[in-house]
Amino acid sequence: MKVINTNLEGDFTLDDNAELYGTITGDVLVPPDYTLDIHGIVSGMLTVEQGATVRVMGTMNGPVINRGKLEIYGIARGGIDTQGGETLIGELAYIMD
């Protein structure tokens, strides 16, 4: 799993399993068969495609479209649209619409 420990401006499509400790200012797309662990901040929309997994321990400021597997243990401020995906919300997670 690669580590992203920087600030990325603009939209981002995951091309490998990764852990994000920095910030992404744009939208993030997680394609099938990839996993993204968010410890940092995503400011744009997050799209989790069918077959993808995302775990949020950090902060999501934009909306989330979930068609895959989404686990939230941190903060999700933009709302979650579960479109056939599986969503797990941790006991200490903070969800805002």
C-alpha positions as CSV (number, residue, x, y, z in Angstrom):
1,M,0.0,0.0,0.0
2,K,1.5,3.3,-1.0
3,V,1.5,6.3,1.3
4,I,0.4,9.8,0.1
5,N,1.8,12.3,2.6
6,T,1.4,15.5,0.6
7,N,-1.1,18.0,-0.5
8,L,-2.6,17.3,-3.9
9,E,-4.5,20.1,-5.8
10,G,-7.4,19.1,-8.1
11,D,-9.1,15.8,-8.9
12,F,-7.5,12.5,-8.2
13,T,-8.2,8.9,-9.4
14,L,-6.6,6.2,-7.3
15,D,-4.3,3.9,-9.3
16,D,-3.0,1.8,-6.4
17,N,-4.0,0.8,-2.9
18,A,-3.1,3.8,-0.7
19,E,-3.1,5.5,2.6
20,L,-3.7,9.3,2.5
21,Y,-2.2,11.4,5.3
22,G,-2.2,14.7,3.4
23,T,-4.9,16.7,1.7
24,I,-6.7,16.3,-1.7
25,T,-8.5,19.5,-2.7
26,G,-10.5,18.0,-5.6
27,D,-12.8,15.0,-6.2
28,V,-11.5,11.5,-5.5
29,L,-12.5,8.4,-7.5
30,V,-11.7,5.0,-6.1
31,P,-12.0,2.4,-8.9
32,P,-12.9,-1.3,-8.4
33,D,-10.4,-3.5,-6.6
34,Y,-8.6,-0.6,-4.9
35,T,-8.5,0.4,-1.2
36,L,-8.0,3.9,0.1
37,D,-7.5,4.7,3.8
38,I,-8.1,8.4,4.5
39,H,-6.2,9.7,7.6
40,G,-6.0,13.2,6.2
41,I,-8.6,15.4,4.4
42,V,-10.5,15.2,1.2
43,S,-12.2,18.5,0.3
44,G,-14.1,17.4,-2.8
45,M,-16.5,14.6,-3.6
46,L,-15.5,11.0,-3.0
47,T,-16.8,8.3,-5.3
48,V,-16.4,4.7,-4.2
49,E,-17.0,2.3,-7.1
50,Q,-18.4,-1.2,-6.8
51,G,-15.6,-3.5,-5.6
52,A,-13.6,-0.7,-4.0
53,T,-13.1,-0.1,-0.3
54,V,-12.6,3.2,1.5
55,R,-11.9,3.7,5.2
56,V,-12.2,7.3,6.6
57,M,-10.4,7.9,9.8
58,G,-9.7,11.5,8.9
59,T,-12.1,14.1,7.4
60,M,-14.4,14.1,4.3
61,N,-15.6,17.7,3.6
62,G,-17.5,16.9,0.4
63,P,-20.3,14.5,-0.5
64,V,-19.7,10.7,-0.7
65,I,-21.2,8.4,-3.4
66,N,-20.8,4.8,-2.2
67,R,-21.2,1.9,-4.6
68,G,-18.6,-0.2,-2.9
69,K,-17.6,-0.6,0.7
70,L,-17.3,2.5,2.9
71,E,-16.3,2.6,6.5
72,I,-16.4,5.9,8.4
73,Y,-14.6,6.3,11.8
74,G,-13.8,10.0,11.4
75,I,-15.7,12.9,10.1
76,A,-18.0,13.1,7.0
77,R,-19.4,16.6,6.5
78,G,-20.9,16.4,3.0
79,G,-23.5,13.6,3.4
80,I,-23.4,10.0,2.1
81,D,-25.3,8.7,-0.9
82,T,-25.3,4.9,-0.7
83,Q,-26.0,3.6,-4.2
84,G,-26.0,-0.1,-3.7
85,G,-22.8,0.0,-1.6
86,E,-22.2,-1.2,2.0
87,T,-21.7,1.6,4.6
88,L,-20.4,1.1,8.1
89,I,-20.4,4.0,10.5
90,G,-18.2,3.6,13.5
91,E,-19.4,4.4,17.0
92,L,-17.4,7.6,17.3
93,A,-17.9,8.8,13.7
94,Y,-19.3,12.3,13.1
95,I,-21.7,12.6,10.2
96,M,-23.2,15.8,8.9
97,D,-25.4,16.5,5.8
